[in-house]
């Protein structure tokens, strides 16, 4: 997983999270639904990341989004990414 992509995603989540997050530890395994973000805020995070990475994500696939790592993988196409060898892995998320 690309550390730079991970940092950008983590920073965007922390920026958009309600004050209830209060700087708690955010990890790859953090469940998206345990963060202090409603569905609109999650979409705002996604939109901001799409703009940053100049790509789009199939919003119908958001129902399978569970962890922060899932969100990072949406935008990570680094050679060391576990899904990078599978050409369909990223294309399933990104169009």
CORRA-V509898 format. One record per backbone hydrogen bond with DSSP energy under -0.5 kcal/mol. NH is the residue of the N-H (numbers start at 1). CO is the residue of the C=O. If there is no record, write none. Layout:
nh/co
NH/CO
NH/CO
This chain:
nh/co
6/2
7/3
8/4
9/5
10/6
11/7
12/8
13/9
14/10
15/11
16/12
17/13
18/36
21/18
22/19
24/21
27/25
30/27
32/66
33/66
34/31
35/31
35/32
37/35
42/38
43/39
44/40
45/41
46/42
47/43
48/44
49/45
50/46
51/47
52/48
53/49
54/50
54/51
55/50
58/93
59/57
61/58
62/59
63/60
64/61
65/62
66/64
68/30
69/28
71/67
72/68
73/69
74/70
75/71
75/72
76/72
77/75
81/78
84/81
86/83
87/85
89/86
90/86
91/87
92/88
93/89
93/90
94/90
95/56
